[in-house]
Amino acid sequence: MLDSLGGLAGTTAYVVVALLAALEASAFVGLFVPGELALLAGGYIAQQGHASLGWMMAVAAASAVVGDSLGYEIGRRFGPALQRSRVGRTVGAERWARAEAYLEAKGGRAVLAGRFVGVLRALVPAVAGAARMPYGRFLAWNAAGALVWAPGTVLIGYAAGSSYRRVERYAGRAGLVLLGAAIAVAVVVMSARWIARHPDTVRRVARRQLDRPRVASLASRYDSQLAFLGDRLRPGNALGLALTVQLAVLGVVGWVFGSLLQDVLGGDDATRIDRPVVYYLAKHRASWLTTAMRDVSWLGSTVVLVPLVVVVGVAAHRRTRRWTTAAHLALSLGGAVALYDLIKPLVGRPRPHVGHLVSTATGYAFPSGHATQTVAVAVTIAMLGSRRTDSWPLKVSIWSAAALVSLAVGFSRIYLGVHWPTDVLAGYALGGLWAAVCALAIRQPTARGGATVEPCG
């Protein structure tokens, strides 16, 4: 099948890829022929110059959304009768029950997460329709997943070139989740960059939305609260904007950590990716890669982070004659260590039962200490560094470096067999949560010198 798809070109390629991507959920084809195959081949076709990469990604994303919407409509129209039909019996009662339980437990999040799991991707739209989930809510969650999954899978095929047939064996749910995380980071960075370069357009779009009658009615009702938000987001009020962003980050990462903790304690949802990922990596270790991963893992250890915090803190003191930056960094690292040392025995999750490639890994697994302290320190340094420059490209570079180091350390811990993927994800969330708390506790100067270096309050 892949060979046949790889030989397509032009309009025919777009049409075939679109049909296969759409049929995955609308006709349950994905239960028997994974949609990744067509999208990987679409990426390969673009790499060979027989189609536009941009158009192939757009077609893949649009088709995935349309197909799932058709699946939703089928479920809404036929409801439980669909499961009793010949097609429903072919799917199997166990698969239906799994999709229904997942949707009931997670609601809209199931639509998003189901996009990255083959069986759920084919069934969740119909189950959501049968459950009468509001279509607007379904579409929002579904589109968010499709915009990551479909273009990301096409990009895998494009990057792999003629090796796409081998890649499809590795592009299961875990690979796509990791890819989705990477693409999400890229989307955030590119979106922020675009917003920074087009402030007039952003304000014009915002004003157009605010002028809608319903919005205007709400605005008159909550005038004082909206005035507060306006002050926070007004250009030039850098400290207010930073405070708003930090509070938003605090809420998001806190929710992520809480969700992961709930799943780990209940052995549900997110933890299902743990064993396949860890065991796959354990079976595909290479000596050269093991050596590299051990070195990368050291970047997230206290052996490296403590001297780094000391050096950066002393350098900041020599420059400003104040110890605020040093205190901020020390609080970030010390608090992160204290938090995961407190949480690990409370959760009591064992480490993976595979050969550990580092002898220093002892104790419990959740959350990953390396991931927690790496993110806490990396985010803090990135915040401090980006506040001291007005150059947006430099800000992007600083945050990109922090993200790359954090991702590399987290992956190394999974590869070395000392943590489950959800341990690392929880470490990222906990580290980000603590970094946001530290940022709220200590004020730092901006590039324009508009804020005094002093403790908050």
N, C-alpha and C positions, 0 to 999 in steps of 0.2 A: 504493500500500500504506500509506504513512504517513497519507494522508488518511483511509483506512478505519479504521486503528487509532486515530487521534486522535479519532474520533467515538464510541468506546466509553465505557462508564461502569460503575461499581460492580463487582459480582462478575464480570461478563463481561470487563471490562478486566483484572482480576487473572488470570483463567483464560487469556485469550489471550496476555497478556504472558508468563505462566509457561510455557505450552506452547512458544512460539517460542524463549524463552531455553533451555529444556531440550532442545529438538530440535536446537539448533545443533550440539552435539557428539554426542548420542546417535544422530542419524540423518543427520549430516553436512550438515544444512541450511545451516549457516554458510558452507559453501563457495560457496553460490549466493545466499543472502540473509543478509547480516551481522546478527548478533544485536543490534548496536547500534541498528538501526532500531526494533525492538520496544521496547527499553528507553528510547530517546529519546521515543517516542510515549507510553510509560507516564509519564514525567516530565511531558510536556505535559498528559496527562489529569489528573494530580494538580494541576498549576498552574491548570487550569480549574475545579477544585473537584469533579471527578467521581470522585475517588478520594483516599484518604489517602496523602500522600507517604511517611510512615513505613512503612505497610503495603506500598506499591508497591516501596520499596527492599528490604524484607525478602523479599517474594515473588521479586523479581528475583535476589537473592543465593542464596536457597534453591533456586530452580529451576536456576540455573547449576550449583550443586554436584550436584544430583540428576541433571541431564542429563549432566554429565561422568562421574558414577559409572556411569550406564547405558552410556555410550560405553566406559568402562573394562571393564565386564562383557562387552560385545560383543566387544571385542578379546581379552579373556582366554579367552572361550569358543571363538571361531572362529579366533583366531590368524592365521597366514599365509594361511589359506584365504579370509579376508575380502578380502585384496588381489586375489585371483584371481576373486572373485565379480563379478557385473555391477556392483554398487555400487562395488567396489574399482577396477574398470577405468574407471568414470566419474570417480572421483577423480583417477586418473592416477598413473603410476609415479613421476614426478618429485616430486609432492607427498608421496607416501608416503616416498620416499627422504629428502626434506628433513626431514620430521618424525622419522624414525628416527635420522638422523644427529644431529639436535639433541638428542634424548633421550639417545642414547648418550654424547654429549660432556658434557652438563650434568646428567644425572640428575634429581633432584628439582627443581633450579632451572629445568629446562626446562618443568616443569608450571606453575610460577609465572609465568615469563616468557612462556610460550606463551599465557597468558590474554589478553595484550595485542596479539597478532598474529593477524589473522583466520584465515589458513590453519592455523596451528599450533593455534589454539583449537579448531578443529573436528576435528583429527586426533590430537593428542597423547594425549588420553584413551584412544583405541582402541590406539594404539601402545604406551602404557604398560601396558595390560592384556595385550597380546600378548607383551610383554617380561617379563611376570610380575613387574612392580614390586610390592612389598608394598602391599596396598590402604591400610593405615594411613598409610604414607608418602605415597602418592599423594593421599589425602584431605587430609592436613595441608597440603601444598603447594597443592593445588587450591583448598581453602577459603580460604587466605590470599589468593590472587589474586582469587577470586570476591567476597570481601568488600570489595575495593577497586574492581574493575572494574564490577560490576553496580550497586551503589548510586551510584557515581560517574557512570556513564552516565545513570542516571535523573535525577541532579541536574543534569546538563547540559541535558537536555530541560526540566526544571522551570525552570531559570534563564532559558532562551532563550524560554520561552513560545511564542507563535505562530510564532516564527522557527525552530522546531526542524527544519524541513525543510532550512534552509540549514546549520544546525549539523551535521547528519549527514554533510555532505560533508567537514567538518573534523575529525570525531571519529574519525579513524583511529588507528593504533597509537601515533603520536607524541603526539597530543593526550591519549590515555588514559594514557600513561605519565606525562606531566606532571601530569595530574589525579590519578593514583594517588599521586604523590609528595606533592601537596598534601594529599590525604585522609589519607595515612599520618602526616604531621606533625600534622594535626588529631586523629587517633585517639590518638596518643601523648600529646598535651597533655591531651585529655579524660580519658584513662585515668589519667594521673598525678594529675589534679585529683580524680578520683573516689577513687583510693586514698588521697590525703591526707585526704579528708573521711570516709573509712570505715576507719580503722585497725583497729578491733575486728573488723569483718567479714573483712578481709584476714587477720588473725591466726587467726581461727576457721577459715577455709577452709584455710589453711596447716597448722594443727594437725590438721585432719581428714585431710589427705593424708599427713601424717607418721605418723599412727596406723595406717595400712594395714599389714598383716602384712609384705608384701614390703619396704616402705619401712623398717619397723622393723628388719628383718633387715639391710638395708644400713647403717642408722644405727649398729647395734652394731658392724659391721665397720669403719666409717670414723668412729668416734666423735671422734677428735682433729681430723680435717679439718672435720667438721660443726660442732664447737665453734668453730673459727676463723671459719667463715662466720657463725655466730650472733653472735659478737662484732662482726663487721663490720656486721651489719644490726640490732644492738640499738638501740632508740630511745635517743637521747642520745649515742651514739657517732658524732657527725656526721662526724668526720674519717675513721673507718673506713668508713662508708657511702660517703663521697665517693671514697675510694680505690678501693673495689670498683666503683663506677659508672664511674670514670675508666678502670680497667683493662678493663672490659667494652666501653666506647666505643672504647678503643684497639684492641681485638681486632676489633670489627665494622668500623670504618672502614678499618683496615689490610687486612682481607679484601676490602672493596669496591674499594679502590684497586688491590690486586693483581689482582683479577678484570678490572677495566677495562684495566689495563696489558696483561694477557695477551690480551684481545680486540683491543686496538688493534694490538699487534705481530703478531697472527695474522689480522687483518682479519675477525674472526668476531663473531657474536652481537650484542652491544650496538652495534657500529659500523654495523649495518644500518639503524639509525634516523637516522644522521647526515645522509646525502644528502637523503632526503625532507624532513626538517625544515628544513635550511639552504636548500634550493632553494625550498621553499614560502614561507618567510619572505622570501626575496629577490624572489620574484614578487609579493608582496603588501605591499611597503613603501609607506608614506605619509609625506609630508614632515613632518607634525606629529608623527607617531610616531617618525620618525627623530631629530628634534630632542630629543624626550623621552628616547629611549634613549641618546643621546649624553650627556645630563645625568646619567642614572642610572649610566651606565658610569663617569663620573668619580668616583662615590662609592667605587668599588673601586680607584681608582688610588693610587699612593704620594703623589701631590700632595695628596690629601685624608687618607689614612690616617696619614701621618707627623705632620702637625700635630695630628690627633686623638689619637694616642698621646701626643704631647708634652703636650697640654693636660690629658688625663685623668691622666697620670702626675704632672704638677706639682700638679694639684688634690689628688690623693691624698697627695702628700708634705706639702702644706700642712695637710692634715687629720690625718695620722698621724705626721708628722715622720720617716717612713721612706721609703726609695726602693724597697721591695720591689715595690710595684705597678707603678712605672715600669719596673723591670727586667723584670718579668713581661711587660708589654706590648711592650717593646722586643725581648725574646727571641722573643715570638710573631710579630711582624711581620718582624724581621730573619731569623729562621730560616726562615719561610715563603718569603721572597724567595730566600734561598740555596738552598732545596730545589728550587724550580721552575726556578731558573737552572741547577742541576746536572742535573736530569732532562730538560729540554727538548732539549738537544743529544744526549743519550744515546738518546732515542727518535727524534728527528729527523722528527717528523710535520709535513708541510706544512699550512699553513692552507687553509681552503676556497677553491675557485677561483670565487668570486663577487666582485662589486664590494665592496671594503672601504669602509665608511663612516667610518672613522677612520684618519687618516694615521699615527698613532703606533704602529700594530700592525705589528711587525716580528719576524723570527725565527720559531721553530717554534711549533706550536700546543699540544702536549700536555705537561703539563696547563695549563689556563688560569691564568695568573698572577693575574689580577684575582679569579677565584673562590677561589683558594688563599688569598691574603692577606686577602680580605674575610672569609672564614669563620674564619680563624685569629684575626683581631682581634675580630670580632663575638662569637665563642664565648668568647674570653678576657674581654672586657668583660662579657658576660652572666654568666659564672661569678663574676667579681669582684662585680658588682652584686647578683646574687641571694643571695650569701653574706652580704650586709650587711643583709638584711631578713628578718623572720619572716613577712611578708605573702605568702601563697601567690598571691593575685591579682596582686600586683606582680611576683613571680617569673615568673609566666606571661606577663605583659605584656613583661617584659624579654627573655625568650627568643623570644617571638613577633616582637618588633621585629627581633631579630638574624636570625631566619629570613627575614622579609620582605625585609630589605635584601639578604641573601645571594642569595635567589632572584631578586630584581629585577636585581641586577648580573649574575648568570649569564645570565639571559634576554637582557639587553641585549647581551652579547658574542656570543650566537648570532644575534640579530636583525641586528646590525651586520656580520655576515659575517666576523668575525675568528676564530671558534672553532667547532668541531663540538660538538654536545651532549655527547659523551663526554669532550671536553676539559674542559668545565665540571663534569660529574659527578665526574671524577677530581680536579679542583681542589677541589671540596667535600670529597671524602674525604681528600685530602692536607692541606688546611687543618684539618679536624677532627682528623686524626691528630696533627698537630703541636701543636695546641691542647691535646690530651689529654696529650701528652708534657710540655709546659710546665707543665700543672697538676700533674703528678706530681713535677716537679722543684722546685716552689716552693709552700710552704704559705702560705695566706692566712687571716686571721681570719674566724671565723663571726660571725653576728649576735649570738650570746651571748658572744663573746669567748673561746670555749673553746680556740682554737688559737693558738699563738704565731706571729707573723710572722717566719719564718726559713726559710732554705733547708732542704730535706729532707736527711736523712742526717746 
